[in-house]
Amino acid sequence: MTRRDSSVYLLDILEACLAIEAVLADVSLVDYRSRRSVRSSVEREFILIGEALTRLCKIEASTFDLISNSRLIIDFRNLLAHDYGAIDDDAVYGLAFSDLIVLKAEVTELLDQRGESIHDAAPLA
């Protein structure tokens, strides 16, 4: 397994934020609750975000510490991955329209400071 640069994890987080935004475009809370494929997609991207933050913490704790609620995001990832019965669909949906906006802005700023952008990542498929 190749060691990844911290910027790659930041790009992974940003891509996941954008994917959540795209999936939830024009999706109401009622639609979110009733569409398993949408919920699964959003949850998967949140899991990816938490995993990327876990790895970022291990290789560059100083950057990890600059991201608000980074530890809580990892805890949320663990809930999604390991305690599916405790998932509150309303809370997940709400996070996508609150905390995710902050995360996206912070990660974008960190990437800008490094002279990198989402265009430096592999294309979304």
Residue frames relative to the residue before (quaternion, step in Angstrom):
aa qw qx qy qz dx dy dz
M 1.0000 0.0000 0.0000 0.0000 0.00 0.00 0.00
T 0.3721 -0.7373 0.5271 0.2004 3.56 -0.85 1.00
R 0.4455 -0.6675 0.5255 0.2824 3.55 -1.01 0.83
R 0.2750 -0.7766 0.5501 0.1363 3.55 -0.85 0.96
D 0.5082 -0.6306 0.5093 0.2910 3.53 -1.19 0.70
S 0.6075 -0.5786 0.3954 0.3739 3.59 -1.09 0.63
S 0.6039 0.5646 -0.3618 0.4308 3.61 1.05 -0.64
V 0.6133 0.5463 -0.3527 0.4484 3.58 1.06 -0.66
Y 0.6453 0.5024 -0.3260 0.4742 3.60 1.00 -0.74
L 0.6283 0.5203 -0.3327 0.4730 3.58 1.04 -0.75
L 0.6498 0.5018 -0.3111 0.4787 3.58 0.99 -0.79
D 0.6117 0.5382 -0.3451 0.4659 3.60 1.05 -0.72
I 0.6517 0.5107 -0.3102 0.4672 3.58 0.97 -0.88
L 0.6687 0.4986 -0.3036 0.4605 3.57 0.89 -0.92
E 0.6386 0.5190 -0.3255 0.4657 3.60 0.96 -0.81
A 0.6539 0.5060 -0.3138 0.4669 3.58 0.99 -0.82
C 0.6169 0.5326 -0.3417 0.4680 3.60 1.02 -0.75
L 0.6744 0.4916 -0.2869 0.4703 3.56 0.92 -0.94
A 0.6327 0.5284 -0.3307 0.4594 3.59 1.03 -0.74
I 0.6389 0.5099 -0.3257 0.4751 3.59 0.98 -0.81
E 0.6399 0.5213 -0.3267 0.4604 3.57 0.93 -0.87
A 0.6689 0.5094 -0.3000 0.4507 3.58 0.92 -0.91
V 0.6731 0.4989 -0.3002 0.4560 3.58 0.90 -0.90
L 0.7490 0.4125 -0.2204 0.4693 3.57 0.98 -0.83
A 0.3968 0.7030 -0.4987 0.3157 3.59 1.22 0.05
D 0.8534 0.0414 -0.0759 0.5141 3.56 -0.78 1.07
V 0.5365 0.5762 -0.4316 0.4403 3.61 1.15 0.56
S 0.2897 -0.7602 0.5602 0.1557 3.56 -0.65 1.13
L 0.6633 -0.4743 0.3803 0.4364 3.55 -1.28 0.19
V 0.6252 0.5315 -0.3392 0.4601 3.60 0.98 -0.77
D 0.6560 0.4936 -0.3035 0.4836 3.59 0.96 -0.87
Y 0.6321 0.5423 -0.3321 0.4428 3.57 0.96 -0.88
R 0.6661 0.5128 -0.3008 0.4505 3.57 0.89 -0.94
S 0.7626 0.4171 -0.2065 0.4493 3.58 0.95 -0.84
R 0.7144 0.4304 -0.2518 0.4909 3.61 1.21 -0.27
R 0.3196 -0.7907 0.4981 0.1569 3.52 -0.14 1.35
S 0.6427 0.5369 -0.3403 0.4277 3.60 0.92 -0.81
V 0.6450 0.4986 -0.3199 0.4828 3.59 1.03 -0.71
R 0.6516 0.5078 -0.3177 0.4654 3.59 0.90 -0.91
S 0.6587 0.5155 -0.3099 0.4520 3.59 0.91 -0.89
S 0.6478 0.5228 -0.3151 0.4558 3.55 0.96 -0.84
V 0.6757 0.4886 -0.2892 0.4702 3.57 0.86 -0.97
E 0.6601 0.5074 -0.3090 0.4597 3.57 0.89 -0.92
R 0.6322 0.5383 -0.3252 0.4525 3.59 0.99 -0.82
E 0.6723 0.4842 -0.3006 0.4724 3.58 0.93 -0.83
F 0.6287 0.5121 -0.3365 0.4788 3.60 1.05 -0.69
I 0.6161 0.5274 -0.3394 0.4765 3.60 1.06 -0.70
L 0.6394 0.5214 -0.3191 0.4663 3.57 0.96 -0.85
I 0.6338 0.5277 -0.3267 0.4617 3.59 0.95 -0.86
G 0.6781 0.4950 -0.2909 0.4589 3.58 0.87 -0.93
E 0.6570 0.5012 -0.3089 0.4710 3.57 1.00 -0.80
A 0.6408 0.5123 -0.3269 0.4691 3.59 0.97 -0.80
L 0.6523 0.4999 -0.3181 0.4727 3.60 1.00 -0.75
T 0.6065 0.5504 -0.3510 0.4539 3.59 1.03 -0.73
R 0.6975 0.4586 -0.2660 0.4822 3.56 0.90 -0.92
L 0.6119 0.5428 -0.3459 0.4597 3.57 1.05 -0.72
C 0.6281 0.5488 -0.3275 0.4440 3.58 0.98 -0.85
K 0.6795 0.5084 -0.2852 0.4456 3.56 0.99 -0.84
I 0.7843 0.3409 -0.1889 0.4827 3.60 0.98 -0.73
E 0.8055 0.0580 -0.0179 0.5894 3.60 1.18 -0.45
A 0.1382 -0.8474 0.5102 0.0504 3.54 0.45 1.27
S 0.6042 0.5745 -0.3671 0.4125 3.61 1.03 -0.65
T 0.6641 0.4676 -0.2973 0.5020 3.60 1.03 -0.72
F 0.5987 0.5660 -0.3406 0.4530 3.57 1.01 -0.83
D 0.6846 0.5084 -0.2768 0.4430 3.58 0.93 -0.94
L 0.6252 0.5459 -0.3336 0.4470 3.60 1.21 -0.37
I 0.6402 0.5157 -0.3167 0.4732 3.58 1.26 -0.24
S 0.4549 -0.7109 0.4720 0.2546 3.56 -0.62 1.18
N 0.8690 0.0820 -0.0754 0.4822 3.53 -1.09 0.84
S 0.2131 0.8184 -0.5134 0.1460 3.59 1.14 0.52
R 0.6549 0.4983 -0.3178 0.4710 3.60 0.96 -0.78
L 0.6541 0.5049 -0.3148 0.4670 3.61 0.99 -0.78
I 0.6145 0.5401 -0.3481 0.4577 3.58 1.08 -0.68
I 0.6413 0.5036 -0.3184 0.4835 3.58 1.01 -0.79
D 0.6341 0.5214 -0.3272 0.4680 3.58 0.98 -0.80
F 0.6362 0.5200 -0.3178 0.4732 3.57 1.05 -0.80
R 0.6107 0.5444 -0.3330 0.4687 3.58 1.04 -0.79
N 0.6703 0.5015 -0.2953 0.4604 3.57 0.93 -0.91
L 0.6134 0.5311 -0.3410 0.4748 3.57 1.06 -0.72
L 0.6743 0.4988 -0.2983 0.4557 3.58 0.84 -0.96
A 0.7326 0.4524 -0.2383 0.4492 3.56 0.91 -0.94
H 0.8328 0.2775 -0.0935 0.4697 3.57 0.96 -0.81
D 0.7806 0.2465 -0.1437 0.5561 3.60 1.19 -0.28
Y 0.0286 -0.8739 0.4851 0.0076 3.54 0.88 1.05
G 0.6091 0.5746 -0.3536 0.4169 3.59 1.10 -0.54
A 0.6849 0.4800 -0.2754 0.4739 3.57 1.21 -0.44
I 0.4590 0.6966 -0.4468 0.3233 3.59 1.26 -0.01
D 0.1885 -0.7588 0.6186 0.0776 3.53 -0.90 1.04
D 0.3865 -0.7632 0.4701 0.2170 3.58 -0.32 1.26
D 0.6345 0.5297 -0.3362 0.4514 3.59 0.98 -0.77
A 0.6604 0.5072 -0.3059 0.4617 3.59 0.98 -0.82
V 0.6383 0.5164 -0.3303 0.4657 3.59 0.95 -0.85
Y 0.6532 0.5106 -0.3039 0.4693 3.56 0.89 -0.94
G 0.6632 0.5194 -0.2948 0.4510 3.57 0.93 -0.90
L 0.6328 0.5416 -0.3277 0.4460 3.57 0.99 -0.81
A 0.6298 0.5527 -0.3300 0.4347 3.56 1.07 -0.73
F 0.7473 0.3620 -0.2050 0.5181 3.58 1.18 -0.50
S 0.7082 0.3733 -0.2703 0.5348 3.58 1.24 0.26
D 0.8089 0.2885 -0.1549 0.4884 3.57 0.10 -1.28
L 0.6149 0.5624 -0.3549 0.4239 3.58 1.02 -0.69
I 0.6110 0.5540 -0.3437 0.4491 3.58 1.08 -0.71
V 0.6548 0.4983 -0.3004 0.4824 3.58 0.99 -0.86
L 0.6491 0.5224 -0.3134 0.4555 3.58 0.90 -0.94
K 0.6542 0.5176 -0.3104 0.4559 3.57 0.87 -0.94
A 0.6679 0.5002 -0.3002 0.4622 3.59 0.90 -0.90
E 0.6735 0.4969 -0.3026 0.4559 3.60 0.90 -0.87
V 0.6759 0.4817 -0.2940 0.4739 3.58 0.91 -0.89
T 0.6176 0.5322 -0.3416 0.4676 3.58 1.02 -0.74
E 0.6540 0.5093 -0.3071 0.4675 3.59 0.96 -0.85
L 0.6478 0.5093 -0.3221 0.4662 3.60 0.93 -0.82
L 0.6612 0.4907 -0.3044 0.4790 3.57 0.98 -0.81
D 0.6221 0.5369 -0.3355 0.4607 3.59 1.02 -0.79
Q 0.6435 0.5304 -0.3150 0.4532 3.57 0.99 -0.83
R 0.6957 0.4391 -0.2514 0.5099 3.57 1.19 -0.57
G 0.4769 -0.6804 0.4274 0.3565 3.55 1.29 -0.09
E 0.5674 0.5720 -0.3843 0.4508 3.57 1.17 0.61
S 0.0971 -0.7856 0.6086 0.0555 3.54 -1.25 0.40
I 0.7185 -0.4206 0.3274 0.4468 3.51 -1.33 0.08
H 0.6064 0.5764 -0.3527 0.4191 3.59 1.12 -0.56
D 0.6031 0.5562 -0.3508 0.4515 3.59 1.28 -0.26
A 0.6059 0.5645 -0.3474 0.4399 3.56 1.27 -0.26
A 0.6325 -0.4878 0.4268 0.4241 3.50 -1.35 0.18
P 0.5699 -0.6114 0.4144 0.3600 3.60 -1.03 0.67
L 0.4841 -0.6379 0.5105 0.3131 3.54 -1.13 0.70
A 0.2623 -0.7799 0.5498 0.1436 3.56 -0.89 0.90
